[in-house]
Amino acid sequence: MDARRIGGKPKGKPKGSRRAPRESAGDDRRRAVRFAAMVRVDYPAAGRSRFAFTSNLGTTGLHLRGATLLEAGQRLRIALRLETEPRPVELEAVVRHADREAGAGLEFLPDQDAATASVRRYVEEVLAAKLAASLARAPTSSELVTLLGRHHLLAGRPDEAVDLFQRALEANPAAPPIQLALGRLLLERARGDTDDGAPALARLEAHLAQAAEVVEAEALQELRRDAAALRKAATRRAEERASAEAERRAREERRREEERRAAAARE
């Protein structure tokens, strides 16, 4: 599930909405996790300084609620008032989409390491921490669990994501979104396992067998197909290794036999 839709799925393109052209790198950055958050943002518009509050915030961008007078494609300098920082954090941003009523989506421009590090600290220490504490008490929302799991993954903490998904499934086994999210994560681990995917692949296969009890077969079809392809490739590599090892042993035995015959001939 797309974390950007946490709070409600948009119903079509609102009237007055404008979107700026996007490059592929921008697409990748926009996929970053956004947390529901209300943070004051100061920005210039119509020749004067204004402010608005965010509806969501992530490490690569934010959404400003309400009428902002901003235009899609506009570049501007904004200041975020984060409780983890002693002074406002200034960032260059571009307006990716704007709507007269719904607000504006901004993406932070790259190469602002110090400022984005401040945003990342706020996201990690405040937003993600609050959500993690809430889910530790009651991991009942599949949407919020998968949101935090994605955040852990993007932060390079796959073990925490796996642990989160498993705890959520213990509390609510009949949660297809979490079953699928854990399956995709285990699939990536199986693909990256240096031991031909054997341990991770076995774990993936066990999970898919369990998930089949609560998830529709069609939803699991792609994961099953990918797991089967990994198993086939792992089996082929295992057979190739076994064949190579048998050939090595046969060569070693022939060498030893030749040495014994040579020794006998010298005697």
N, C-alpha and C positions, 0 to 999 in steps of 0.2 A: 504494500500500500504506500502511496505517495505521501510522505510526511508533510508536504505542503498543504494537504487537504484536511489536516487535523481540525477541526472546528467546522466542517461542513463542506460538502462537495459542491463546487460551483455549478450553477445551472445555466450553461451557455455563456456567451460573451455579452456582458452588459453593454447597454447603450452608452456611447461616449467613450468606450474603451479604446485605448491605443497601445500597440506593442511595438517595441523597437526591434529591428533586425538583430539576430543573434548569431554569433560565431560558435563553432563546435566547442571551443574551450569554455565559452560562457555557458553552454548547455551542461557541460560536466560540472561546473562550479555551482550551477543552480540546483543540481540534484542533492546538494548537501542538506543535512537535516535542519529543519526549522522548528524551534520550540515556541509554543505560545508564550508571549511575554509582552509586558507593557513597560516600555522604556521611552523616556522623553528624547526626542531627536530635534535639534535645532538645524534649520536649513534656510537658504535664501530663496525667495520666490516673489515675483512681481515687484522687484526693486526694494524689498524690505526683508528683515529677518523674521522668520516665523518658526513655530514649533508644532509638532504633532507627536502622537504616541504610536508605538509599534503594536501590531497585532501578533506578529511573530518575528523571531530573530534567530539567525544562525551565524556560522563563522564566515559565510561568504555573502550575506545579504540580509535584507529585512523587508517587511511590508509595513507601510505607514497607513494608518486608518484615517478615514474621513477625507474631506476635500483638501487637497494639498496644493492645487494650482500648478502642479508639475506636469511636464510633457514627456512622452516616451522619447528616449534617445538623449535627453538632456543630461549633461554632466554637471555635477555640483559638489561642493564641499559641505559635509554634514558634521555634526557634533553629537555624539551619544553620551548620555549621562548614565554611566554604569556605577552601581553601588560598590563594585570592587576596585574602582579607580578614584584617586583623589581629585582629579579634574576631568572635564569632558574629553572624550576621545575623538579626535578629528580624523575624518576619512574622506577620500575622494570616491565618489560613487556615480553610477550611471542609472538612469531610470529605465527599467526594462519594460514596464507596462504602467499605464496610468488610467484612472477612471474618475470621472467627476465626483462620484458618490462613494465608490468602494475604496478609494485610496490609491496608493502607488507602490509598486514593487521595485526595490533598489538593489543593485548588485555592487558590491565593493570592487573597486578596480584592483588589479594585482600590484605587486611590488610595494606593499605598505606593511612590511613585516612587523614593526613595532606596534602599530595601531591594531592590526588584525590579531596580534598576540594578546592584546588587552581584551578584545572581543572574545577570543577563544577562552581566556581565563574566566570571563564572566559566564559564558555558556557552560563551561565545565563545572565551575565552583558553585554556581547559583542555579541555573536552569536545569542542567542534567542532574545535579545533586538532589534538587527538590523532587524531580520526577522519580529518581531512583529510590529515594526515601519513601515516597508514596507507594510505589510498586512493591517495595519490600514488605509493606504492611498488607497490601491487597492487590496482587497482580491480576486484576480482573479485566482490564481493558486491553484487548488484542491490539488495538491501534496504537496505544501508548507503549505497550511492550515492544512492538516491532519498531516504533520510533526510536526508543532508547537503544534497542539492539543495533539499529543502523548506526546510531551515533557511536557506540562502542567500536563497531567495525571500522568506521571512517577514522576513528582515533587510534587505530592499530591495536585494539584489544579484543580479538576474536574470542578468547577464552571467557571474558566477561559476558559477551553476547550469548555464547552457548549456555553458560550458567543461568543467565536471565531467562532465556527461552525455556530451559528445562524446568526451572522453578515455576514459571508461569503454567507450563503444561501439567505439572504436578497438582497445581491448584485448579486447573480447568483443562482436562485432557481433550475435551470436545471444542477445541479452538482452532479451526482450520487455518486461519492466517498465521498463527504461531507455528503450527505444524509445518506449513509450507516454508516459512522463514527459516526455521531450523534446518529443514531439508536442504534448502539452497546453500546455507552456510556449510553444512556437512559435505555437500557436493564440492564446493570450492576447496575445502580441506582435502578431500579425497584426490582432487586433481593436483594439488600441490604436495601430496605426500611423497617423500623421496623413496619410500619403501614400496614402490609400485602402487601406492594407494591402498595397500592391503589392510592395515588397521583402520584407517579412516573410512575406507570403502565398506568394510564389514559393519562399521557403526552406522553408516548411511543406509545400508540395506536393512539393518534392523529397525532403524527409525521409520523407513518407508513402509515396512510391514506393519508396524504399529499404527502409523498415520492412516493406513488404508481403512482402519476401523471407523474413522470419524471424518475423513476427507473423501470427497467424490473422486472416483477413479479418473475422470477426465482431468481434474486439477493436478493429479499426481503423474499424469502420463509423461510429461516432458522430463520430470525428475527420474522416473523409472527408466525411460529410454537412455538418459545420460548415464545413470548408474549401470545399466546393462552394458553400455559401450565401454565404460571404465573397467568393468569386470572382464569383458572380453579381451580388452587390451592387456590387463594385468595377467590374465591366464596365458595369453600368447607370450608375453615376456617371461613368465615363469617357465613355460615349456622351452623357450629358446635358451634360457639359462640352464635348465636341466640338460638340454641336449648338448650345450657347450661344455658343461661340466663332465658329462659322460664321455665326450670326445677328448677332453683334457686327460681324463683318467686312462682312457684307452691308449693315448699317446704315451703317457707316463709308463704304463705297463709294457708297451712295446719297447720303449727305451730301456727299461730294466731288463727285459728279456734279452735284448741285444747285448747289453753289458754282461749278462750271465754267460751267454754263448761265447762272447769274446774272451772272457776270463777262462772258460773251459778250454777254448782252443789254445790259449797260451800255455796251459798246463800240459 
